[in-house]
Amino acid sequence: MPYRHPYPGSALQEVTNRHRTARQLIATFTRSTPALNDLGQHVTAALRDIPILVQEIRRLRHEVRTLRLSRANYLAAINAALSAHIDGEPDPLAYLRDELDDQAARTRPKGGS
Protein backbone atom coordinates (compact mmCIF):
# COMPACT_ATOMS: atom_id res chain seq x y z
CA MET A 1 0.00 0.00 0.00
CA PRO A 2 1.55 3.31 -1.05
CA TYR A 3 2.19 6.00 1.51
CA ARG A 4 -0.09 9.02 1.22
CA HIS A 5 0.83 12.41 2.65
CA PRO A 6 -1.74 13.74 5.11
CA TYR A 7 -1.44 17.10 3.33
CA PRO A 8 -0.79 16.59 -0.38
CA GLY A 9 0.70 19.40 -2.48
CA SER A 10 -2.73 20.74 -3.41
CA ALA A 11 -3.61 21.00 0.30
CA LEU A 12 -0.48 23.07 0.89
CA GLN A 13 -1.61 25.43 -1.88
CA GLU A 14 -4.98 25.70 -0.12
CA VAL A 15 -3.15 26.51 3.13
CA THR A 16 -1.24 29.23 1.30
CA ASN A 17 -4.47 30.63 -0.15
CA ARG A 18 -6.21 30.62 3.25
CA HIS A 19 -3.15 32.32 4.74
CA ARG A 20 -3.36 35.11 2.16
CA THR A 21 -7.12 35.53 2.80
CA ALA A 22 -6.62 35.60 6.58
CA ARG A 23 -3.94 38.29 6.30
CA GLN A 24 -6.20 40.39 4.09
CA LEU A 25 -9.12 40.00 6.50
CA ILE A 26 -7.01 40.91 9.53
CA ALA A 27 -5.64 43.96 7.70
CA THR A 28 -9.17 45.06 6.78
CA PHE A 29 -10.48 44.57 10.33
CA THR A 30 -7.61 46.44 11.94
CA ARG A 31 -7.96 49.36 9.50
CA SER A 32 -11.72 49.60 10.14
CA THR A 33 -11.52 49.13 13.91
CA PRO A 34 -8.50 50.81 15.50
CA ALA A 35 -9.21 49.06 18.82
CA LEU A 36 -8.28 45.78 17.10
CA ASN A 37 -4.90 47.10 15.97
CA ASP A 38 -2.86 45.44 18.75
CA LEU A 39 -4.69 42.14 18.32
CA GLY A 40 -4.26 42.39 14.56
CA GLN A 41 -0.52 42.87 14.93
CA HIS A 42 -0.22 39.71 17.04
CA VAL A 43 -2.31 37.66 14.63
CA THR A 44 -0.41 39.04 11.64
CA ALA A 45 2.90 38.15 13.30
CA ALA A 46 1.67 34.59 13.83
CA LEU A 47 0.44 34.37 10.24
CA ARG A 48 3.91 35.33 8.96
CA ASP A 49 5.13 31.91 10.09
CA ILE A 50 2.81 30.02 7.73
CA PRO A 51 4.70 30.57 4.43
CA ILE A 52 7.95 29.62 6.18
CA LEU A 53 6.39 26.42 7.49
CA VAL A 54 4.85 25.56 4.10
CA GLN A 55 8.25 25.99 2.45
CA GLU A 56 9.88 23.79 5.11
CA ILE A 57 7.25 21.10 4.53
CA ARG A 58 8.00 21.19 0.80
CA ARG A 59 11.75 20.96 1.44
CA LEU A 60 11.30 18.05 3.83
CA ARG A 61 9.03 16.24 1.38
CA HIS A 62 11.69 16.55 -1.29
CA GLU A 63 14.28 15.20 1.14
CA VAL A 64 12.04 12.28 2.11
CA ARG A 65 11.40 11.44 -1.57
CA THR A 66 15.14 11.47 -2.22
CA LEU A 67 15.87 9.27 0.79
CA ARG A 68 13.09 6.82 -0.09
CA LEU A 69 14.44 6.46 -3.63
CA SER A 70 17.95 5.94 -2.26
CA ARG A 71 16.70 3.28 0.15
CA ALA A 72 14.76 1.52 -2.62
CA ASN A 73 17.87 1.51 -4.82
CA TYR A 74 19.95 0.04 -2.00
CA LEU A 75 17.36 -2.67 -1.39
CA ALA A 76 17.27 -3.50 -5.10
CA ALA A 77 21.06 -3.78 -5.14
CA ILE A 78 21.00 -6.02 -2.05
CA ASN A 79 18.40 -8.28 -3.64
CA ALA A 80 20.38 -8.40 -6.88
CA ALA A 81 23.56 -9.31 -4.96
CA LEU A 82 21.78 -12.08 -3.03
CA SER A 83 20.27 -13.50 -6.22
CA ALA A 84 23.64 -13.31 -7.95
CA HIS A 85 25.21 -15.19 -5.05
CA ILE A 86 22.51 -17.89 -5.22
CA ASP A 87 23.04 -18.12 -9.01
CA GLY A 88 26.77 -18.55 -8.46
CA GLU A 89 27.88 -15.39 -10.22
CA PRO A 90 31.61 -14.74 -9.72
CA ASP A 91 31.20 -11.25 -8.19
CA PRO A 92 27.75 -10.84 -6.62
CA LEU A 93 28.87 -7.83 -4.58
CA ALA A 94 29.40 -5.87 -7.81
CA TYR A 95 25.73 -4.82 -7.63
CA LEU A 96 26.29 -3.24 -4.22
CA ARG A 97 29.54 -1.57 -5.27
CA ASP A 98 27.85 -0.11 -8.35
CA GLU A 99 24.97 1.27 -6.29
CA LEU A 100 27.32 2.70 -3.67
CA ASP A 101 29.34 4.39 -6.43
CA ASP A 102 26.18 5.73 -8.10
CA GLN A 103 24.82 7.14 -4.85
CA ALA A 104 28.18 8.69 -3.97
CA ALA A 105 28.25 10.35 -7.41
CA ARG A 106 24.72 11.73 -6.90
CA THR A 107 25.61 13.24 -3.52
CA ARG A 108 28.96 14.66 -4.63
CA PRO A 109 28.85 18.45 -5.10
CA LYS A 110 28.58 19.56 -8.72
CA GLY A 111 31.94 20.48 -10.20
CA GLY A 112 33.75 18.58 -7.42
CA SER A 113 35.96 15.57 -7.91
N, C-alpha and C positions, 0 to 999 in steps of 0.2 A: 504494500500500500504506500503510495507516494506521500511524502510530507507536504502538508499545506500550511503556508504562513497564516497566522491568525489575522494579519492585516496585509492583504496582498497590495501590490503596487497601486492599484486603482483606489484602494481604501486610503492610502497615504496621500493621494491627490485630493481625495475628499477632505481629509484632515487639513490639508493646506488651504483648501477653499473655505472651510468653516473658520479657520484661523483668520483669514483675510476678512471674512464677513464680521466676525466678532470684533476685530480691531476697528473696523469701520463703525459698527454699532456703538462701541464704547466711546469712540471719538465724537460721534454725533450726540450721545447722551451728555458727555461732559461739556460740550460746547453749549448745549441747550439748558443745562442745569449746573450752574457754577458750584453748587453745594456738592456735587458728585465729583468734582475735579480731583480731590485727593484719592478717592476710591478708584476713579478711572486711571490714575497714574499707577496705582498698585496692580490693577488688573492688566493694564497695558504692559507693565514690566514683566509680569508672569507670562503673558502671551508672546513676548519676544523670544522665549525659550523654545517655542514650538517649532519654528523652522530649523533651529539648530538640532533639535531632537529628531526631526524627520530626516535631515541629512545624515545624522549618525546612524539611524536605522538603515538607510539605503547603503551606507558604507559597510556596515556590519553584514548586511545581506550579501553584498558582493564578496566579502571576505569568507562568509560561510559557504557560498557557492563554490568559490575557488578551493577551499579546503575539502569540501565534499567530493569534488572532481579529483583532487589529488589522492584522497583516500581510496576512491573507486579505482583509480589507475594503479595504485599500489596493490590493492586486493586482486586485480586482474593479473598483475605481474606475478604475485605469489601463487595464484591458481595455475598460471601457465608454467611456472617453475616446478610446481608439484606434479603436474601432468607430464612435463618433460622428464622428470626424474622417474616416474612410473613407466614411461615409454622407453626409458633407457637412453635418452639423448646424452651425448658426451658432456655437454656443459649446460645443465638445466638452470644454473644460477645466472646465465647470460640475460634472461628475461628481467631479473631483478636489477642487475647492473645497468641494463639499458634504461629501465624506468628511473632508477636513481640518477643517472646521467641526464635524462630528459628533464626531470624535475629540477635538478640543480641548474640546468641551462635556463629554465623558465624563471627561476628566482634570482638569477644573476642580474645585476644592474645592467641596463642597456649601455653599450659602449665599453663595458668592462671586460676584462679577460678572465 
